[in-house]
Amino acid sequence: MSVAKIGETFTVVGEMNAHGALTLRTHETNATYHVVEYAHEGLRERLAGLPTGAPVTMELTRAGARGNGWRADGVYLRNDAAAGG
């Protein structure tokens, strides 16, 4: 069973690196999430432009059964309809 985070607000704490990984922290619990997969290339490109400190509301599902890797399934940016999925 995959764990999902739907509509949670995160802060970008590390801009996307050369391997495509993005580090986020939740506003509610300060938990850290490492996004390592993307539902599609357009979603990865949108997230690649986010600077450190940017708030973003996202849909995430666990990527694999171990570790703290997550897949971005959707993103909601300010003044934006659902930009993923």
mmCIF file of the C-alpha atoms, coordinates in Angstrom:
data_MODEL
# 
_entry.id   MODEL 
# 
loop_
_atom_site.group_PDB 
_atom_site.id 
_atom_site.type_symbol 
_atom_site.label_atom_id 
_atom_site.label_alt_id 
_atom_site.label_comp_id 
_atom_site.label_asym_id 
_atom_site.label_entity_id 
_atom_site.label_seq_id 
_atom_site.pdbx_PDB_ins_code 
_atom_site.Cartn_x 
_atom_site.Cartn_y 
_atom_site.Cartn_z 
_atom_site.occupancy 
_atom_site.B_iso_or_equiv 
_atom_site.pdbx_formal_charge 
_atom_site.auth_seq_id 
_atom_site.auth_comp_id 
_atom_site.auth_asym_id 
_atom_site.auth_atom_id 
_atom_site.pdbx_PDB_model_num 
ATOM 1  C CA . MET A 1 1  ? 0.000  0.000  0.000   1.00 0.00 ? 1  MET A CA 1 
ATOM 2  C CA . SER A 1 2  ? 1.436  3.395  -0.922  1.00 0.00 ? 2  SER A CA 1 
ATOM 3  C CA . VAL A 1 3  ? 1.233  6.273  1.508   1.00 0.00 ? 3  VAL A CA 1 
ATOM 4  C CA . ALA A 1 4  ? -0.096 9.508  -0.002  1.00 0.00 ? 4  ALA A CA 1 
ATOM 5  C CA . LYS A 1 5  ? 0.177  13.155 0.994   1.00 0.00 ? 5  LYS A CA 1 
ATOM 6  C CA . ILE A 1 6  ? -2.615 15.043 -0.776  1.00 0.00 ? 6  ILE A CA 1 
ATOM 7  C CA . GLY A 1 7  ? -2.932 18.802 -0.708  1.00 0.00 ? 7  GLY A CA 1 
ATOM 8  C CA . GLU A 1 8  ? -0.252 19.357 1.932   1.00 0.00 ? 8  GLU A CA 1 
ATOM 9  C CA . THR A 1 9  ? 1.715  22.582 1.982   1.00 0.00 ? 9  THR A CA 1 
ATOM 10 C CA . PHE A 1 10 ? 5.499  22.327 1.924   1.00 0.00 ? 10 PHE A CA 1 
ATOM 11 C CA . THR A 1 11 ? 8.442  24.717 1.848   1.00 0.00 ? 11 THR A CA 1 
ATOM 12 C CA . VAL A 1 12 ? 11.272 24.079 -0.606  1.00 0.00 ? 12 VAL A CA 1 
ATOM 13 C CA . VAL A 1 13 ? 14.383 23.632 1.559   1.00 0.00 ? 13 VAL A CA 1 
ATOM 14 C CA . GLY A 1 14 ? 16.711 22.551 -1.218  1.00 0.00 ? 14 GLY A CA 1 
ATOM 15 C CA . GLU A 1 15 ? 16.376 23.459 -4.865  1.00 0.00 ? 15 GLU A CA 1 
ATOM 16 C CA . MET A 1 16 ? 16.258 20.581 -7.347  1.00 0.00 ? 16 MET A CA 1 
ATOM 17 C CA . ASN A 1 17 ? 19.725 19.053 -7.719  1.00 0.00 ? 17 ASN A CA 1 
ATOM 18 C CA . ALA A 1 18 ? 21.460 17.711 -10.831 1.00 0.00 ? 18 ALA A CA 1 
ATOM 19 C CA . HIS A 1 19 ? 19.845 14.291 -10.243 1.00 0.00 ? 19 HIS A CA 1 
ATOM 20 C CA . GLY A 1 20 ? 16.321 15.749 -10.195 1.00 0.00 ? 20 GLY A CA 1 
ATOM 21 C CA . ALA A 1 21 ? 15.790 15.408 -6.430  1.00 0.00 ? 21 ALA A CA 1 
ATOM 22 C CA . LEU A 1 22 ? 13.915 18.157 -4.557  1.00 0.00 ? 22 LEU A CA 1 
ATOM 23 C CA . THR A 1 23 ? 13.846 18.537 -0.756  1.00 0.00 ? 23 THR A CA 1 
ATOM 24 C CA . LEU A 1 24 ? 10.678 19.778 0.959   1.00 0.00 ? 24 LEU A CA 1 
ATOM 25 C CA . ARG A 1 25 ? 9.553  20.360 4.556   1.00 0.00 ? 25 ARG A CA 1 
ATOM 26 C CA . THR A 1 26 ? 5.946  20.298 5.741   1.00 0.00 ? 26 THR A CA 1 
ATOM 27 C CA . HIS A 1 27 ? 4.496  23.399 7.343   1.00 0.00 ? 27 HIS A CA 1 
ATOM 28 C CA . GLU A 1 28 ? 2.484  21.375 9.841   1.00 0.00 ? 28 GLU A CA 1 
ATOM 29 C CA . THR A 1 29 ? 5.081  18.979 11.298  1.00 0.00 ? 29 THR A CA 1 
ATOM 30 C CA . ASN A 1 30 ? 8.447  20.107 9.860   1.00 0.00 ? 30 ASN A CA 1 
ATOM 31 C CA . ALA A 1 31 ? 8.914  16.600 8.416   1.00 0.00 ? 31 ALA A CA 1 
ATOM 32 C CA . THR A 1 32 ? 11.346 16.424 5.488   1.00 0.00 ? 32 THR A CA 1 
ATOM 33 C CA . TYR A 1 33 ? 10.462 14.796 2.151   1.00 0.00 ? 33 TYR A CA 1 
ATOM 34 C CA . HIS A 1 34 ? 12.805 14.022 -0.737  1.00 0.00 ? 34 HIS A CA 1 
ATOM 35 C CA . VAL A 1 35 ? 11.019 14.054 -4.091  1.00 0.00 ? 35 VAL A CA 1 
ATOM 36 C CA . VAL A 1 36 ? 12.871 11.693 -6.421  1.00 0.00 ? 36 VAL A CA 1 
ATOM 37 C CA . GLU A 1 37 ? 10.207 10.841 -9.038  1.00 0.00 ? 37 GLU A CA 1 
ATOM 38 C CA . TYR A 1 38 ? 7.669  12.859 -10.998 1.00 0.00 ? 38 TYR A CA 1 
ATOM 39 C CA . ALA A 1 39 ? 4.353  11.854 -12.591 1.00 0.00 ? 39 ALA A CA 1 
ATOM 40 C CA . HIS A 1 40 ? 5.468  13.492 -15.850 1.00 0.00 ? 40 HIS A CA 1 
ATOM 41 C CA . GLU A 1 41 ? 8.248  15.660 -17.233 1.00 0.00 ? 41 GLU A CA 1 
ATOM 42 C CA . GLY A 1 42 ? 6.141  18.841 -17.244 1.00 0.00 ? 42 GLY A CA 1 
ATOM 43 C CA . LEU A 1 43 ? 5.623  18.520 -13.494 1.00 0.00 ? 43 LEU A CA 1 
ATOM 44 C CA . ARG A 1 44 ? 9.357  18.047 -12.927 1.00 0.00 ? 44 ARG A CA 1 
ATOM 45 C CA . GLU A 1 45 ? 10.070 21.148 -15.014 1.00 0.00 ? 45 GLU A CA 1 
ATOM 46 C CA . ARG A 1 46 ? 7.593  23.259 -12.997 1.00 0.00 ? 46 ARG A CA 1 
ATOM 47 C CA . LEU A 1 47 ? 9.149  22.178 -9.720  1.00 0.00 ? 47 LEU A CA 1 
ATOM 48 C CA . ALA A 1 48 ? 12.700 22.701 -11.011 1.00 0.00 ? 48 ALA A CA 1 
ATOM 49 C CA . GLY A 1 49 ? 12.034 26.443 -11.124 1.00 0.00 ? 49 GLY A CA 1 
ATOM 50 C CA . LEU A 1 50 ? 11.090 26.759 -7.441  1.00 0.00 ? 50 LEU A CA 1 
ATOM 51 C CA . PRO A 1 51 ? 13.640 28.603 -5.285  1.00 0.00 ? 51 PRO A CA 1 
ATOM 52 C CA . THR A 1 52 ? 14.581 27.681 -1.728  1.00 0.00 ? 52 THR A CA 1 
ATOM 53 C CA . GLY A 1 53 ? 11.933 29.033 0.646   1.00 0.00 ? 53 GLY A CA 1 
ATOM 54 C CA . ALA A 1 54 ? 9.081  28.825 -1.856  1.00 0.00 ? 54 ALA A CA 1 
ATOM 55 C CA . PRO A 1 55 ? 5.786  27.464 -0.499  1.00 0.00 ? 55 PRO A CA 1 
ATOM 56 C CA . VAL A 1 56 ? 4.104  24.791 -2.591  1.00 0.00 ? 56 VAL A CA 1 
ATOM 57 C CA . THR A 1 57 ? 1.029  22.615 -2.119  1.00 0.00 ? 57 THR A CA 1 
ATOM 58 C CA . MET A 1 58 ? 1.509  19.137 -3.557  1.00 0.00 ? 58 MET A CA 1 
ATOM 59 C CA . GLU A 1 59 ? 0.274  15.610 -3.917  1.00 0.00 ? 59 GLU A CA 1 
ATOM 60 C CA . LEU A 1 60 ? 2.948  13.039 -3.076  1.00 0.00 ? 60 LEU A CA 1 
ATOM 61 C CA . THR A 1 61 ? 3.036  9.240  -2.968  1.00 0.00 ? 61 THR A CA 1 
ATOM 62 C CA . ARG A 1 62 ? 5.842  7.122  -1.587  1.00 0.00 ? 62 ARG A CA 1 
ATOM 63 C CA . ALA A 1 63 ? 8.370  6.050  -4.240  1.00 0.00 ? 63 ALA A CA 1 
ATOM 64 C CA . GLY A 1 64 ? 9.264  2.495  -3.314  1.00 0.00 ? 64 GLY A CA 1 
ATOM 65 C CA . ALA A 1 65 ? 8.854  0.748  0.000   1.00 0.00 ? 65 ALA A CA 1 
ATOM 66 C CA . ARG A 1 66 ? 11.953 1.980  1.818   1.00 0.00 ? 66 ARG A CA 1 
ATOM 67 C CA . GLY A 1 67 ? 13.575 5.274  2.629   1.00 0.00 ? 67 GLY A CA 1 
ATOM 68 C CA . ASN A 1 68 ? 12.162 8.757  2.354   1.00 0.00 ? 68 ASN A CA 1 
ATOM 69 C CA . GLY A 1 69 ? 11.777 8.974  -1.432  1.00 0.00 ? 69 GLY A CA 1 
ATOM 70 C CA . TRP A 1 70 ? 8.546  10.422 -2.796  1.00 0.00 ? 70 TRP A CA 1 
ATOM 71 C CA . ARG A 1 71 ? 6.870  10.851 -6.181  1.00 0.00 ? 71 ARG A CA 1 
ATOM 72 C CA . ALA A 1 72 ? 5.260  14.190 -7.077  1.00 0.00 ? 72 ALA A CA 1 
ATOM 73 C CA . ASP A 1 73 ? 1.831  13.476 -8.548  1.00 0.00 ? 73 ASP A CA 1 
ATOM 74 C CA . GLY A 1 74 ? 0.477  17.028 -8.572  1.00 0.00 ? 74 GLY A CA 1 
ATOM 75 C CA . VAL A 1 75 ? 1.382  20.569 -7.620  1.00 0.00 ? 75 VAL A CA 1 
ATOM 76 C CA . TYR A 1 76 ? -0.761 23.592 -6.832  1.00 0.00 ? 76 TYR A CA 1 
ATOM 77 C CA . LEU A 1 77 ? 0.978  26.941 -7.118  1.00 0.00 ? 77 LEU A CA 1 
ATOM 78 C CA . ARG A 1 78 ? -0.464 30.310 -6.092  1.00 0.00 ? 78 ARG A CA 1 
ATOM 79 C CA . ASN A 1 79 ? -3.075 31.502 -8.622  1.00 0.00 ? 79 ASN A CA 1 
ATOM 80 C CA . ASP A 1 80 ? -2.887 28.111 -10.283 1.00 0.00 ? 80 ASP A CA 1 
ATOM 81 C CA . ALA A 1 81 ? -5.313 25.309 -10.943 1.00 0.00 ? 81 ALA A CA 1 
ATOM 82 C CA . ALA A 1 82 ? -4.006 21.786 -10.449 1.00 0.00 ? 82 ALA A CA 1 
ATOM 83 C CA . ALA A 1 83 ? -0.775 21.715 -12.399 1.00 0.00 ? 83 ALA A CA 1 
ATOM 84 C CA . GLY A 1 84 ? -0.155 17.998 -12.298 1.00 0.00 ? 84 GLY A CA 1 
ATOM 85 C CA . GLY A 1 85 ? -1.761 14.664 -12.821 1.00 0.00 ? 85 GLY A CA 1 
# 
